[in-house]
């Protein structure tokens, strides 16, 4: 059950970027600029011989995830995965923790590093590597959006 949210908050702070913990394959990273991920359900409307739809399909899910991590952290992560790092499947955990609020953990499953973008330019900004993670599934706060989850074959 979710905690009751008091208004106004006078004895603490709401969640912010400082509340985020990023965990790639069991290693916690604090040196990151962003993590962006989403689920999109694409459905088709079914029409009969009337202008109004008679229903819609269950559809298909698609998941995307990108992270920007600083170049030193990327170098370490690449070292941990080793040669063939683009073929390695891993899980990413994004945890949001702030005093006075429930801890929320999103699980991004089946990630692979499918794209790495490096952009170095003059100026005060730190160097980052943008990773496209291409996940197979995302559980927002551990909850499956699918009413009939995909299961493996019975033994």
KOLKE-869141 format. One line per 3 residues: for each residue x, y, z of N, C-alpha, C. Coordinates in nm, 2 decimals. Last residue first. Layout:
N
X,Y,Z,X,Y,Z,X,Y,Z  ...
# end
This chain:
155
0.81,-2.74,-1.74,0.90,-2.86,-1.75,0.83,-2.99,-1.75  0.64,-2.50,-1.93,0.65,-2.59,-1.82,0.74,-2.70,-1.84  0.80,-2.21,-2.08,0.73,-2.34,-2.09,0.75,-2.42,-1.97
0.74,-1.88,-1.93,0.82,-1.99,-2.00,0.74,-2.12,-2.01  0.50,-1.62,-1.99,0.56,-1.72,-1.91,0.64,-1.82,-1.99  0.38,-1.30,-2.00,0.45,-1.40,-2.08,0.52,-1.49,-1.98
0.08,-1.21,-1.82,0.22,-1.21,-1.84,0.28,-1.32,-1.92  -0.19,-1.07,-1.88,-0.15,-1.21,-1.90,0.00,-1.22,-1.93  -0.19,-0.80,-1.83,-0.28,-0.88,-1.75,-0.25,-1.03,-1.76
0.09,-0.60,-1.82,0.03,-0.70,-1.90,-0.06,-0.79,-1.81  0.24,-0.45,-1.66,0.13,-0.38,-1.72,0.04,-0.48,-1.80  0.37,-0.55,-1.35,0.36,-0.58,-1.49,0.23,-0.51,-1.54
0.55,-0.37,-1.11,0.42,-0.41,-1.15,0.42,-0.43,-1.31  0.78,-0.25,-1.01,0.77,-0.39,-1.00,0.64,-0.45,-1.05  0.78,0.02,-1.09,0.76,-0.01,-0.95,0.72,-0.16,-0.93
0.74,-0.10,-1.41,0.73,0.02,-1.33,0.69,-0.01,-1.19  0.93,-0.31,-1.58,0.83,-0.32,-1.47,0.84,-0.18,-1.39  0.98,-0.37,-1.91,1.00,-0.27,-1.81,0.89,-0.29,-1.70
1.16,-0.57,-2.15,1.05,-0.55,-2.06,1.09,-0.45,-1.96  1.38,-0.56,-2.32,1.27,-0.65,-2.35,1.15,-0.63,-2.27  1.55,-0.25,-2.41,1.51,-0.35,-2.32,1.40,-0.44,-2.38
1.77,-0.07,-2.53,1.69,-0.16,-2.60,1.63,-0.28,-2.52  1.97,0.12,-2.47,1.97,0.00,-2.39,1.87,-0.11,-2.45  2.20,0.34,-2.58,2.06,0.29,-2.61,2.06,0.15,-2.56
2.38,0.59,-2.41,2.36,0.44,-2.44,2.22,0.42,-2.47  2.61,0.84,-2.44,2.47,0.81,-2.44,2.45,0.67,-2.49  2.86,0.95,-2.24,2.83,0.85,-2.34,2.68,0.83,-2.33
3.01,1.27,-2.17,2.91,1.16,-2.14,2.91,1.07,-2.26  3.21,1.51,-2.01,3.19,1.42,-2.12,3.10,1.30,-2.08  3.08,1.81,-1.86,3.15,1.68,-1.85,3.12,1.60,-1.97
3.11,2.15,-1.98,3.03,2.03,-1.95,3.11,1.90,-1.95  3.25,2.38,-2.05,3.26,2.33,-1.91,3.19,2.20,-1.88  3.40,2.34,-2.38,3.31,2.40,-2.28,3.33,2.33,-2.15
3.39,2.16,-2.69,3.46,2.26,-2.60,3.36,2.32,-2.51  3.27,1.83,-2.69,3.28,1.96,-2.75,3.34,2.05,-2.64  3.19,1.50,-2.79,3.28,1.59,-2.71,3.29,1.73,-2.78
2.98,1.25,-2.77,2.98,1.38,-2.83,3.07,1.47,-2.74  2.88,0.93,-2.86,2.98,1.01,-2.79,2.99,1.14,-2.86  2.66,0.67,-2.82,2.68,0.80,-2.88,2.78,0.88,-2.80
2.59,0.34,-2.89,2.67,0.43,-2.80,2.70,0.56,-2.88  2.35,0.09,-2.90,2.40,0.21,-2.96,2.48,0.29,-2.85  2.29,-0.13,-2.75,2.28,-0.14,-2.90,2.33,-0.02,-2.97
2.35,-0.31,-2.49,2.40,-0.18,-2.54,2.40,-0.19,-2.69  2.05,-0.45,-2.37,2.17,-0.47,-2.44,2.22,-0.33,-2.48  1.83,-0.57,-2.11,1.90,-0.46,-2.18,2.02,-0.51,-2.25
1.64,-0.73,-1.97,1.69,-0.77,-2.11,1.76,-0.66,-2.18  1.44,-0.49,-1.79,1.50,-0.63,-1.81,1.54,-0.65,-1.96  1.43,-0.27,-1.55,1.44,-0.27,-1.69,1.52,-0.40,-1.73
1.23,-0.18,-1.29,1.32,-0.28,-1.33,1.31,-0.29,-1.49  1.20,0.07,-1.04,1.17,0.02,-1.17,1.27,-0.08,-1.22  1.11,0.12,-0.72,1.21,0.06,-0.80,1.15,0.01,-0.93
1.06,0.35,-0.46,1.01,0.30,-0.59,1.12,0.24,-0.66  0.98,0.39,-0.12,1.09,0.36,-0.22,1.02,0.30,-0.34  0.75,0.64,-0.01,0.78,0.50,-0.04,0.90,0.49,-0.14
0.88,0.91,0.19,0.81,0.86,0.07,0.84,0.71,0.06  1.05,0.99,0.39,0.90,1.03,0.40,0.82,0.98,0.29  1.34,1.04,0.19,1.28,1.03,0.33,1.13,1.07,0.33
1.35,0.88,-0.12,1.34,1.00,-0.05,1.28,0.98,0.09  1.45,0.70,-0.39,1.44,0.70,-0.25,1.45,0.84,-0.19  1.41,0.50,-0.67,1.39,0.64,-0.62,1.36,0.63,-0.47
1.61,0.31,-0.89,1.55,0.32,-0.75,1.53,0.47,-0.71  1.63,0.11,-1.15,1.63,0.25,-1.12,1.55,0.27,-0.99  1.83,-0.14,-1.28,1.73,-0.11,-1.18,1.75,0.05,-1.15
1.87,-0.35,-1.56,1.90,-0.22,-1.50,1.79,-0.19,-1.40  2.03,-0.65,-1.66,1.91,-0.58,-1.60,1.95,-0.45,-1.54  2.17,-0.76,-1.97,2.17,-0.73,-1.83,2.04,-0.66,-1.79
2.35,-0.94,-2.22,2.22,-0.90,-2.16,2.23,-0.87,-2.01  2.60,-0.87,-2.45,2.57,-0.91,-2.31,2.43,-0.85,-2.27  2.69,-0.78,-2.68,2.61,-0.90,-2.69,2.56,-0.94,-2.55
2.86,-0.57,-2.64,2.73,-0.54,-2.71,2.64,-0.66,-2.72  3.09,-0.68,-2.52,2.99,-0.61,-2.43,2.86,-0.58,-2.50  3.30,-0.81,-2.63,3.17,-0.86,-2.67,3.06,-0.79,-2.58
3.51,-0.79,-2.34,3.49,-0.80,-2.49,3.36,-0.86,-2.52  3.33,-0.65,-2.04,3.44,-0.71,-2.12,3.42,-0.72,-2.27  3.18,-0.55,-1.83,3.12,-0.64,-1.93,3.22,-0.72,-2.01
3.37,-0.40,-1.70,3.30,-0.50,-1.63,3.24,-0.60,-1.72  3.45,-0.21,-1.90,3.55,-0.31,-1.85,3.48,-0.42,-1.78  3.21,-0.08,-1.93,3.26,-0.15,-2.04,3.36,-0.25,-2.00
3.21,0.04,-1.67,3.10,-0.05,-1.71,3.15,-0.14,-1.83  3.44,0.21,-1.70,3.43,0.11,-1.60,3.33,0.00,-1.63  3.36,0.38,-1.91,3.48,0.30,-1.92,3.48,0.18,-1.82
3.14,0.50,-1.79,3.12,0.41,-1.90,3.24,0.32,-1.92  3.27,0.65,-1.59,3.18,0.54,-1.55,3.15,0.44,-1.67  3.40,0.83,-1.76,3.48,0.74,-1.67,3.39,0.62,-1.62
3.19,0.96,-1.89,3.28,0.88,-1.96,3.37,0.78,-1.87  2.87,0.94,-1.74,2.99,1.01,-1.76,3.10,0.91,-1.82  2.57,0.84,-1.92,2.67,0.82,-1.81,2.80,0.89,-1.84
2.25,0.84,-2.01,2.37,0.92,-2.03,2.46,0.90,-1.91  2.04,0.60,-2.15,2.11,0.65,-2.03,2.23,0.73,-2.08  1.72,0.48,-2.25,1.85,0.54,-2.28,1.91,0.60,-2.15
1.48,0.25,-2.37,1.56,0.31,-2.26,1.69,0.36,-2.31  1.16,0.12,-2.46,1.28,0.19,-2.49,1.35,0.24,-2.37  0.93,-0.13,-2.57,1.00,-0.07,-2.45,1.13,0.00,-2.51
0.61,-0.20,-2.67,0.74,-0.18,-2.71,0.81,-0.10,-2.60  0.34,-0.43,-2.69,0.42,-0.34,-2.61,0.55,-0.32,-2.68  0.04,-0.45,-2.89,0.18,-0.50,-2.86,0.25,-0.39,-2.78
-0.31,-0.54,-2.85,-0.20,-0.46,-2.90,-0.06,-0.53,-2.87  -0.57,-0.61,-2.82,-0.48,-0.60,-2.70,-0.36,-0.52,-2.73  -0.78,-0.40,-3.03,-0.70,-0.52,-3.00,-0.62,-0.50,-2.87
-1.11,-0.28,-2.98,-0.97,-0.26,-3.02,-0.89,-0.38,-2.97  -1.44,-0.22,-3.12,-1.34,-0.26,-3.02,-1.20,-0.22,-3.06  -1.58,-0.10,-3.31,-1.65,-0.20,-3.23,-1.56,-0.26,-3.12
-1.58,0.25,-3.39,-1.52,0.13,-3.37,-1.60,0.03,-3.29  -1.83,0.41,-3.61,-1.76,0.39,-3.48,-1.70,0.26,-3.47  -1.93,0.38,-3.87,-1.82,0.47,-3.85,-1.75,0.46,-3.71
-1.98,0.03,-3.95,-2.03,0.15,-3.88,-1.91,0.25,-3.86  -1.92,-0.23,-4.00,-1.99,-0.15,-4.10,-2.05,-0.03,-4.04  -1.64,-0.22,-3.80,-1.73,-0.30,-3.87,-1.79,-0.21,-3.98
-1.30,-0.20,-3.68,-1.42,-0.14,-3.73,-1.51,-0.24,-3.81  -1.08,-0.18,-3.42,-1.15,-0.27,-3.51,-1.28,-0.20,-3.55  -0.77,-0.02,-3.37,-0.91,-0.02,-3.35,-0.98,-0.11,-3.46
-0.47,-0.15,-3.23,-0.55,-0.12,-3.35,-0.70,-0.12,-3.32  -0.21,-0.02,-3.02,-0.34,-0.10,-3.04,-0.40,-0.06,-3.17  0.08,-0.02,-2.85,0.02,0.01,-2.98,-0.10,-0.08,-3.00
0.22,0.10,-2.57,0.13,-0.01,-2.61,0.06,0.04,-2.74  0.54,0.17,-2.45,0.43,0.22,-2.54,0.35,0.10,-2.59  0.74,0.27,-2.19,0.66,0.16,-2.25,0.55,0.23,-2.33
1.07,0.41,-2.13,0.92,0.42,-2.15,0.87,0.29,-2.21  1.33,0.61,-1.99,1.28,0.49,-2.04,1.12,0.50,-2.05  1.63,0.76,-1.92,1.50,0.78,-1.98,1.45,0.65,-2.03
1.86,0.91,-1.71,1.81,0.78,-1.75,1.66,0.80,-1.80  2.15,1.12,-1.70,2.01,1.10,-1.72,1.98,0.95,-1.74  2.41,1.13,-1.60,2.34,1.26,-1.63,2.19,1.23,-1.64
2.61,0.97,-1.35,2.52,0.96,-1.47,2.45,1.09,-1.48  2.76,0.84,-1.12,2.81,0.93,-1.22,2.73,0.92,-1.35  2.67,0.64,-0.96,2.62,0.78,-0.92,2.66,0.88,-1.03
2.58,0.31,-1.00,2.64,0.43,-1.06,2.58,0.55,-1.01  2.62,-0.01,-0.89,2.55,0.11,-0.86,2.64,0.23,-0.92  2.59,-0.32,-1.04,2.69,-0.21,-1.01,2.61,-0.08,-1.00
2.40,-0.50,-1.14,2.46,-0.52,-1.00,2.56,-0.41,-0.96  2.34,-0.40,-1.39,2.39,-0.54,-1.38,2.46,-0.56,-1.24  2.34,-0.08,-1.30,2.35,-0.16,-1.42,2.41,-0.29,-1.38
2.14,0.13,-1.13,2.22,0.01,-1.10,2.22,-0.07,-1.24  2.10,0.45,-0.99,2.11,0.37,-1.12,2.20,0.25,-1.10  1.89,0.63,-0.79,2.00,0.54,-0.79,1.99,0.45,-0.92
1.76,0.95,-0.72,1.77,0.84,-0.82,1.90,0.76,-0.80  1.74,1.18,-0.58,1.67,1.06,-0.52,1.70,0.94,-0.60  1.84,1.39,-0.73,1.92,1.33,-0.62,1.87,1.21,-0.55
1.62,1.45,-0.88,1.73,1.37,-0.94,1.82,1.32,-0.84  1.36,1.41,-0.63,1.43,1.49,-0.73,1.54,1.40,-0.79  1.07,1.40,-0.43,1.17,1.33,-0.51,1.23,1.42,-0.61
1.05,1.66,-0.18,0.99,1.57,-0.28,1.10,1.50,-0.35  1.16,1.68,0.16,1.16,1.72,0.02,1.09,1.62,-0.06  1.05,1.79,0.49,1.13,1.71,0.40,1.12,1.76,0.26
0.83,1.90,0.63,0.94,1.84,0.70,1.02,1.75,0.61  0.63,2.00,0.47,0.70,2.10,0.55,0.82,2.04,0.62  0.42,1.97,0.21,0.54,1.90,0.26,0.62,2.01,0.34
0.08,2.06,0.29,0.20,2.07,0.21,0.32,2.00,0.28  0.01,1.72,0.25,0.02,1.85,0.19,0.00,1.96,0.29  0.14,1.38,0.26,0.09,1.50,0.33,0.11,1.63,0.25
0.03,1.09,0.13,0.12,1.20,0.10,0.06,1.32,0.17  0.06,0.76,0.27,-0.03,0.88,0.25,0.07,1.00,0.23  0.21,0.50,0.08,0.21,0.59,0.19,0.12,0.71,0.16
0.05,0.22,-0.08,0.13,0.34,-0.09,0.11,0.43,0.04  0.08,-0.12,0.00,0.00,0.00,0.00,0.09,0.12,0.00
# end
